[in-house]
Amino acid sequence: MLTMPDTSQASSRGDGAQARVGFLPPFANPVIAAWTVNPAPIFAELNAEYLEFLGRRRSEDVALFSRLASSRTPIEAMQAYQNFYAKAARDYGEEYVALARIGSKFLGIGTGEREAEAAEETLSQFD
């Protein structure tokens, strides 16, 4: 929740500086003003990526039920669950990397290649 600072009291200097600063609009904040990227396309890219991911995962989730229904033994059902959760863990890990790469554009910390490589190395341990 965004709240404005209490400006009912003047600063300790007695010149009312706190009151003047408290009414600065968000775009006048020096940190925000230093951003050189327009966040709207990046947020749109994040949303599109995540929605595509949810669509892919939804199809995997639905396919689990057909695999379970076609299982003839408890071992086959257990293998279906095991394969499902292994793939889900891998998919979510890869999606995290993809979202981090997109998010790094917003933060202005580069392309996130180093972070992506580290995440890929970690994910490869589960193969």
N, C-alpha and C positions, 0 to 999 in steps of 0.2 A: 504494500500500500504506500503510495506516495504521499508524504506529508510535508508541509512547509514548516520551517523552524519557527519557534515562538519569537515574534518580533515585537512583543509588547514592551520589552525592556530595551533600553539603549545599551550599547557596549560599555565595557568597563572604562573605555577612554572617554566616555561621555559625549561623543560626537554623533551618536546615532548610526555608526557604520554598520552595526549588525542589522539594524532595521533596513538599511538600504540593500545590503547583500541578500537578505532573506527574500526579497521580492524579485530577484533575477529569474527570468524564465529558464527552463531547462536547457534550451539551446545556447544560453550564455555561459553555461558551466564550462570552464576551460578544458576539462577532461573530455566532455562530449564534443566541444568545438574542435578538438584536436583530431577527431575521427575524420578520416578522409574517404570513407566508403559510405555509399548509400546502402543502408541495411535492408531495404525492401526487396531487392532481387535476391539477396542472400537468404532472407527468411522464406521467400517463395521457393528457392531451390531446396532449402531444408525441408519444407512442407512436402514438396513433390517427391523428394527422395524417400521420406518416411512413409508417405502414402503408398508409394510403389512397393516398399518393403512390406507394409502391412498386407497388401494384396497378395504378394508372394507367400508370405507366412500363412495367410488365411487358407490358401489352396493346400499347403502342407498340413494344416490343422484338420481340414476336412478329409484329406486323404488318409489321415491316421484312423479315422472311424471305419473306412472301408477295409483297411488292412486288419484292423482288429476283428471286424465282422467276418473276414475271410480266414482268420486264424483257426486252425483245427485243434491245436493243443495249447496249453498254457505257455509252453516254451516259445511257440511262434508269437503269441500275444506279447510276451515279455520282450522278445527280440524286436517286435514292432515298436514298442515303447522305447526301448533302448536306442534304436536307430532314429526315432523321432526326436528324442531329447538330445542326442548327439548332434543331429543336423540343426536343431533349434539353437543350441549353444553356439555352434559355428556361425549360423546366419546372424544371430544377434551380435556376436563379436565383430563380424565383418561390417554390419550396419553401424555399429559404434564407430568404427574406423572411418567409414564414409561420412557420417555426420560430423565427426571431429574435423575431418579434412575440410568440409564445407564451412563449419563454424570458425575455423582458423582464419578464413577470409574476413569474417566479420571482426574478429579481434585484431586483425592486422598483424598476425605473427607469421606470415608467410603461407606457404601452401600446406604446411603440416606434414610434409614428406617424412621428416625425421620421426615424428610421432607415429605416423602410419607404418613406417618400417618397424618400429619397436613393437607396435601392436600386432603386426603380421608375424613377427618372430614369436611373440607370445602365443598367438593362435596356432602357429605351426606345431607347437608342442603337443597339441591335442589331436593331431592327425594320426 
